[in-house]
Amino acid sequence: MASIGKAKSALALVGRVINEAVSFIVFSVLDLVDFLLCFLYRVADFFIEAEWKPCYCSSSKEAITSSGKILVSEQGESKIVCLSSTKLQLEEISDTLYTRPSLLSEVSKLTMKETKKGTVRSTFTVNSTIVEMLQGKIGGQQCHPIPRWSDCDCKFCTSWTSNSKETLYVRTEGPKDYKAQEDVLFIHGFISSSAFWTETLFPNFSSAAKSSFRLFAIDLLGFGRSPKPTDSMYTLREHLEMIESSVLEPNKVKSFHIVAHSLGCILALALAVKHPLSIKSLTLLAPPYYPIPKGEQATQYVMRRVAPRRVWPVIAFGASIACWYEHISRTICLLICKNHRIVEFLTKLVTRNRIRTFLYEGFFCHTHNAAWHTLHNIICGTAGKMDKYLDVVRDHLKCDVNVFHGKDDELIPVECSYNVQLKIPRARVKVIEKKDHITIVVGRQKAFARELEKIWRNSSKSG
């Protein structure tokens, strides 16, 4: 037995060495490919979008071009800023400001310096007034940005219309005319949609649950059938405000349960902190919570944990591409998402239509702009806030907290759920054997639907 154990340890060590060596070679090549694609996209953006006229907001001189380049005239504390999708990203400091890791060596101070050629050598602080001005929220006149040439603009992939009435896509089931006893909000994960819930759990809820609860499943901003703003930075604040204006306010939701998966867990916690008296229960599936060691930079630490730059397992390799390589991921969106109807047809033909439709909808129907910014500004950008959110839930909320995790989850490790329990001792953690990041719901939807109904009933009684 001892010799067998030593043999397994030796094989595991050899496997790790091979994985590291292959990963080094592959990612070195990807670094070069991403650099070349960066140059090509700059050329393409210039020639394709050069003739597009910028959108002028109000009577001042600020302008937003369709390519994401931002020009602001110097007024008061404002400075001249020139950004592109391949350089520094502008966002509210009070929300989350994420700067690409490759530029961290270039940005060290909290002031913006301007060279003779107008390039930025260091990072900068921007107040919320400038951000609102850039997004057309103030100044009297709304902007009507043109979709990027590399984004899908079909009817299914709705583009931003700058219409103040534009809301998220919401699938609702349950009693009408506000006769429900309580409400439940379902929040999907990254590159997914409301269909993750509506095609799995919704058909399996009991008639008693459907007559007692209103079920709201949303497509997050930038995903599924929801708007995909070209001028949005997809910050935590924007996501929360869209949920409030699309679900809570129009449906007069006063108290509600939340069921969230992966990235959605971060939004669920932030929503709970913002509406502490309204939350009846929190059910988190595979929450991406990584406690930040002292001295570590939060966003970079989480990026290394979520996307470790390894070729194996495959899901880690995919996360690394999405996280570290902006131009490669943009190319994937250009080839797949922009032409998703053709890709869907070919995929169904090859697989004989055996893949669930919600997997098509979630993966194919988004834009690079939405995916890139949501990934970095929510999963990575809020890393430094998660401890505070969990502290508030622990100390100021009385709601039940239930955490589910697949033991075979290769994207978000099980330790993340136990980390949540360490922060919130009353949280109940259930690890599901032989289930991963997706099959924690898919394939066990009937059992999970019954577990949710039990959680809601118990929370209603205790409340």
Secondary structure as GFF3:
##gff-version 3
##sequence-region A 1 463
A	DSSP	alpha_helix	2	49	.	.	.	ID=ss1
A	DSSP	beta_strand	55	56	.	.	.	ID=ss2
A	DSSP	beta_strand	63	64	.	.	.	ID=ss3
A	DSSP	beta_strand	70	71	.	.	.	ID=ss4
A	DSSP	three_ten_helix	101	103	.	.	.	ID=ss5
A	DSSP	alpha_helix	128	134	.	.	.	ID=ss6
A	DSSP	beta_strand	170	173	.	.	.	ID=ss7
A	DSSP	beta_strand	182	187	.	.	.	ID=ss8
A	DSSP	alpha_helix	195	198	.	.	.	ID=ss9
A	DSSP	three_ten_helix	202	204	.	.	.	ID=ss10
A	DSSP	alpha_helix	207	212	.	.	.	ID=ss11
A	DSSP	beta_strand	213	218	.	.	.	ID=ss12
A	DSSP	alpha_helix	236	243	.	.	.	ID=ss13
A	DSSP	pi_helix	244	248	.	.	.	ID=ss14
A	DSSP	beta_strand	256	261	.	.	.	ID=ss15
A	DSSP	alpha_helix	263	274	.	.	.	ID=ss16
A	DSSP	beta_strand	279	285	.	.	.	ID=ss17
A	DSSP	alpha_helix	298	306	.	.	.	ID=ss18
A	DSSP	alpha_helix	314	324	.	.	.	ID=ss19
A	DSSP	alpha_helix	326	332	.	.	.	ID=ss20
A	DSSP	pi_helix	333	337	.	.	.	ID=ss21
A	DSSP	alpha_helix	340	351	.	.	.	ID=ss22
A	DSSP	alpha_helix	357	364	.	.	.	ID=ss23
A	DSSP	alpha_helix	368	374	.	.	.	ID=ss24
A	DSSP	pi_helix	375	380	.	.	.	ID=ss25
A	DSSP	alpha_helix	386	396	.	.	.	ID=ss26
A	DSSP	beta_strand	400	406	.	.	.	ID=ss27
A	DSSP	alpha_helix	415	423	.	.	.	ID=ss28
A	DSSP	beta_strand	428	432	.	.	.	ID=ss29
A	DSSP	alpha_helix	445	462	.	.	.	ID=ss30
###
